């Protein structure tokens, strides 16, 4: 993430998206954890939204991004 400006940008892109349950930011590890309902929203749709914000999407695991 490298700076705190990442949080409002990501929140703006994802917070109103149907299927998003929570967004958590970890500045120490430069990670974001997105909890979502896969029956409503896919990882690819989330990836598209993050990439649209200008940030690189990296899948970290099945529990989130």
N, CA, C and O of each residue as an XYZ file, in Angstrom:
260
protein
N       0.815     -1.180      0.000
C       0.000      0.000      0.000
C       0.858      1.242      0.000
O       0.570      2.198     -0.720
N       1.874      1.242      0.771
C       2.888      2.284      0.807
C       2.436      3.630      1.346
O       3.276      4.425      1.769
N       1.145      3.914      1.346
C       0.691      5.168      1.929
C      -0.764      5.032      2.350
O      -1.493      4.167      1.865
N      -1.162      5.894      3.253
C      -2.521      5.791      3.758
C      -3.567      6.269      2.755
O      -4.761      6.085      2.990
N      -3.159      6.866      1.666
C      -4.126      7.299      0.659
C      -4.774      6.112     -0.047
O      -5.804      6.269     -0.703
N      -4.184      4.937      0.081
C      -4.739      3.734     -0.530
C      -6.119      3.408      0.029
O      -7.013      3.023     -0.724
N      -6.302      3.555      1.331
C      -7.543      3.153      1.987
C      -8.778      3.845      1.411
O      -9.714      3.148      1.020
N      -8.833      5.167      1.338
C     -10.056      5.784      0.804
C     -10.303      5.457     -0.666
O     -11.452      5.390     -1.103
N      -9.243      5.254     -1.419
C      -9.401      4.909     -2.838
C     -10.047      3.542     -2.969
O     -10.995      3.370     -3.735
N      -9.539      2.572     -2.227
C     -10.096      1.217     -2.279
C     -11.518      1.203     -1.730
O     -12.408      0.582     -2.311
N     -11.724      1.880     -0.626
C     -13.071      1.924     -0.060
C     -14.067      2.526     -1.044
O     -15.196      2.050     -1.160
N     -13.655      3.555     -1.739
C     -14.531      4.196     -2.726
C     -14.878      3.215     -3.854
O     -16.010      3.205     -4.337
N     -13.925      2.406     -4.269
C     -14.154      1.459     -5.355
C     -14.996      0.255     -4.929
O     -15.748     -0.293     -5.735
N     -14.871     -0.159     -3.661
C     -15.488     -1.419     -3.249
C     -16.631     -1.324     -2.250
O     -17.465     -2.228     -2.206
N     -16.707     -0.276     -1.452
C     -17.626     -0.274     -0.312
C     -19.095     -0.422     -0.691
O     -19.853     -1.040      0.056
N     -19.513      0.114     -1.806
C     -20.915      0.037     -2.206
C     -21.206     -1.141     -3.135
O     -22.336     -1.316     -3.591
N     -20.195     -1.934     -3.407
C     -20.349     -3.084     -4.292
C     -21.158     -4.173     -3.575
O     -20.831     -4.550     -2.450
N     -22.193     -4.666     -4.217
C     -22.985     -5.742     -3.632
C     -22.102     -6.965     -3.463
O     -21.347     -7.326     -4.365
N     -22.200     -7.594     -2.311
C     -21.426     -8.800     -2.041
C     -20.206     -8.558     -1.171
O     -19.638     -9.511     -0.637
N     -19.784     -7.297     -1.015
C     -18.645     -6.993     -0.146
C     -19.137     -7.000      1.296
O     -20.058     -6.267      1.654
N     -18.508     -7.840      2.120
C     -18.886     -7.922      3.532
C     -18.004     -7.027      4.391
O     -18.498     -6.338      5.283
N     -16.696     -7.034      4.127
C     -15.787     -6.184      4.894
C     -14.498     -5.965      4.122
O     -14.120     -6.756      3.258
N     -13.834     -4.862      4.464
C     -12.530     -4.520      3.898
C     -11.641     -4.162      5.076
O     -11.955     -3.257      5.849
N     -10.521     -4.882      5.210
C      -9.589     -4.609      6.298
C      -8.222     -4.286      5.708
O      -7.787     -4.913      4.742
N      -7.558     -3.309      6.295
C      -6.263     -2.852      5.814
C      -5.197     -3.144      6.850
O      -5.392     -2.889      8.038
N      -4.061     -3.681      6.400
C      -2.927     -3.931      7.288
C      -1.730     -3.188      6.700
O      -1.097     -3.656      5.753
N      -1.431     -2.025      7.276
C      -0.365     -1.192      6.741
C       1.024     -1.766      7.004
O       1.970     -1.466      6.276
N       1.147     -2.584      8.032
C       2.456     -3.172      8.333
C       2.880     -4.200      7.296
O       4.067     -4.333      6.997
N       1.912     -4.926      6.747
C       2.235     -5.967      5.771
C       1.841     -5.577      4.348
O       2.015     -6.368      3.421
N       1.312     -4.364      4.168
C       0.842     -3.907      2.856
C      -0.191     -4.843      2.255
O      -0.127     -5.179      1.072
N      -1.146     -5.263      3.080
C      -2.186     -6.176      2.609
C      -3.568     -5.617      2.882
O      -3.800     -4.835      3.804
N      -4.462     -6.060      2.034
C      -5.872     -5.760      2.215
C      -6.599     -7.101      2.233
O      -6.301     -7.990      1.436
N      -7.545     -7.234      3.139
C      -8.350     -8.446      3.209
C      -9.776     -8.046      2.868
O     -10.393     -7.231      3.554
N     -10.284     -8.633      1.800
C     -11.637     -8.347      1.356
C     -12.474     -9.594      1.606
O     -12.224    -10.651      1.027
N     -13.461     -9.456      2.468
C     -14.388    -10.551      2.716
C     -15.609    -10.294      1.846
O     -16.191     -9.210      1.885
N     -15.996    -11.304      1.056
C     -17.088    -11.101      0.112
C     -17.903    -12.367     -0.065
O     -17.474    -13.460      0.306
N     -19.075    -12.201     -0.634
C     -19.968    -13.320     -0.922
C     -19.728    -13.752     -2.366
O     -20.098    -13.027     -3.290
N     -19.114    -14.921     -2.580
C     -18.788    -15.354     -3.940
C     -20.011    -15.691     -4.794
O     -19.889    -15.838     -6.010
N     -21.178    -15.815     -4.179
C     -22.382    -16.058     -4.980
C     -22.918    -14.749     -5.586
O     -23.785    -14.771     -6.460
N     -22.391    -13.620     -5.113
C     -22.833    -12.311     -5.590
C     -21.744    -11.615     -6.401
O     -22.036    -10.921     -7.375
N     -20.493    -11.800     -5.999
C     -19.360    -11.070     -6.569
C     -18.175    -12.017     -6.728
O     -17.895    -12.818     -5.837
N     -17.486    -11.928     -7.850
C     -16.341    -12.808     -8.081
C     -15.027    -12.099     -7.764
O     -14.968    -10.872     -7.678
N     -13.979    -12.896     -7.592
C     -12.633    -12.341     -7.401
C     -12.235    -11.490     -8.599
O     -11.590    -10.454     -8.439
N     -12.615    -11.918     -9.790
C     -12.269    -11.165    -10.996
C     -12.908     -9.777    -11.006
O     -12.298     -8.812    -11.466
N     -14.131     -9.681    -10.500
C     -14.788     -8.379    -10.429
C     -14.087     -7.460     -9.421
O     -13.939     -6.260     -9.654
N     -13.662     -8.044     -8.306
C     -12.925     -7.263     -7.311
C     -11.578     -6.850     -7.889
O     -11.147     -5.710     -7.715
N     -10.922     -7.763     -8.566
C      -9.633     -7.466     -9.205
C      -9.786     -6.311    -10.204
O      -8.954     -5.404    -10.243
N     -10.831     -6.350    -10.992
C     -11.076     -5.291    -11.969
C     -11.214     -3.936    -11.277
O     -10.627     -2.946    -11.714
N     -11.992     -3.900    -10.198
C     -12.195     -2.647     -9.462
C     -10.887     -2.120     -8.881
O     -10.613     -0.923     -8.963
N     -10.076     -3.001     -8.294
C      -8.797     -2.570     -7.722
C      -7.841     -2.090     -8.806
O      -7.177     -1.066     -8.642
N      -7.768     -2.826     -9.911
C      -6.897     -2.411    -11.011
C      -7.349     -1.088    -11.601
O      -6.523     -0.285    -12.034
N      -8.659     -0.854    -11.622
C      -9.215      0.403    -12.129
C      -8.754      1.580    -11.267
O      -8.638      2.708    -11.746
N      -8.494      1.300     -9.995
C      -8.011      2.332     -9.073
C      -6.538      2.634     -9.269
O      -6.017      3.603     -8.716
N      -5.863      1.801    -10.061
C      -4.440      2.010    -10.296
C      -3.546      1.170     -9.395
O      -2.333      1.381     -9.360
N      -4.123      0.226     -8.671
C      -3.341     -0.632     -7.789
C      -3.274     -2.039     -8.339
O      -4.225     -2.522     -8.953
N      -2.165     -2.686     -8.122
C      -1.963     -4.045     -8.613
C      -2.629     -5.044     -7.673
O      -2.453     -4.987     -6.456
N      -3.376     -5.934     -8.243
C      -4.056     -6.977     -7.497
C      -3.134     -8.191     -7.375
O      -2.556     -8.640     -8.365
N      -3.003     -8.710     -6.168
C      -2.230     -9.936     -5.931
C      -3.067    -10.816     -5.034
O      -3.453    -10.402     -3.940
N      -3.350    -12.011     -5.475
C      -4.129    -12.930     -4.663
C      -3.219    -13.574     -3.638
O      -2.190    -14.156     -3.984
N      -3.604    -13.467     -2.366
C      -2.771    -13.993     -1.301
C      -3.275    -15.314     -0.748
O      -2.480    -16.110     -0.248
N      -4.544    -15.560     -0.823
C      -5.058    -16.797     -0.264
C      -6.562    -16.878     -0.350
O      -7.229    -15.942     -0.790
N      -7.087    -18.014      0.078
C      -8.512    -18.247     -0.007
C      -9.321    -17.450      1.006
O     -10.534    -17.305      0.853
N      -8.661    -16.932      2.041
C      -9.374    -16.164      3.063
C      -9.542    -14.705      2.656
O     -10.247    -13.957      3.333
N      -8.926    -14.299      1.595
C      -9.044    -12.906      1.162
C      -8.001    -12.598      0.116
O      -7.501    -13.494     -0.564
N      -7.679    -11.345     -0.007
C      -6.685    -10.912     -0.993
C      -5.462    -10.436     -0.275
O      -4.493    -10.023     -0.912
